[in-house]
Amino acid sequence: MQILVEESELPTAIQLKGAMSDDEYFEFCAENPDKRIERTAQGDVIIMPPAGLESGFRNNEISAELRAWARKDGRGRSFDSNTEFILPNGAAYAPDASWVSSARLDGLTKAQKRKFAPLCPDFVVGLMSPSDRLPKAKAKMREWIENGAQLAWLLDADHRTAYLYRPDREPEVLIDPERLTGEGPVAGFVLDLKEIWAGL
């Protein structure tokens, strides 16, 4: 297992010995609440910088729109960028926004709901930050789909480009769309991109 620090100047005084179980990983994250931490399917721990002002604004807009729709729709719950999921392949990721059906949430125990849930969201949204690299972001979108997501959107706000991922299909690329319309598990959700594209 490696510790990978993504393009930042975060201090890292973290010592790890061998691969961690899901419970050990959760405790490790709890012991380092000031850091954004993810784990790859290979068990490598990634420490990422916190979001910058503009990325935080854009993330908040996405989460607010998804939450407002989910409340009205009633078929599931939405989650913000602080929510991490343990995927079937062992990776532990936190998408910028996500949605899970109530039926799937009902299958979790109370204890599972209090930690990183062992499931892949039905729908995820990823937002490129200035330090992100497109090939790596695209690979993570494919990983979400391979692990059970039915729809995944990757937004590159600097280039006003949206990449739409679905199972068993090539990604769809939209240049400067005004909005994105949900389908499948989030049919009826519409994400207005005006504020997200504009930024600060």
HELIX and SHEET records of a PDB file:
HELIX    1   1 ASP A   22  ALA A   30  1                                   9    
HELIX    2   2 LEU A   53  ASP A   73  1                                  21    
HELIX    3   3 SER A  102  LEU A  105  1                                   4    
HELIX    4   4 LYS A  110  LYS A  113  1                                   4    
HELIX    5   5 LEU A  134  GLU A  146  1                                  13    
HELIX    6   6 ALA A  157  HIS A  159  5                                   3    
HELIX    7   7 GLY A  184  VAL A  186  5                                   3    
HELIX    8   8 LYS A  194  ALA A  198  1                                   5    
SHEET    1   A 3 ILE A   3  VAL A   5  0                                        
SHEET    2   A 3 VAL A  45  MET A  48  1                                        
SHEET    3   A 3 ARG A  36  ARG A  39 -1                                        
SHEET    1   B 6 GLY A  76  PHE A  79  0                                        
SHEET    2   B 6 ALA A  97  SER A 101 -1                                        
SHEET    3   B 6 PHE A 123  LEU A 127 -1                                        
SHEET    4   B 6 LEU A 151  ASP A 156  1                                        
SHEET    5   B 6 THR A 161  TYR A 165 -1                                        
SHEET    6   B 6 GLU A 172  ILE A 175 -1                                        
SHEET    1   C 2 PHE A  85  ILE A  86  0                                        
SHEET    2   C 2 ALA A  92  TYR A  93 -1                                        
SHEET    1   D 2 ARG A 179  THR A 181  0                                        
SHEET    2   D 2 VAL A 190  ASP A 192 -1                                        
END                                                                             
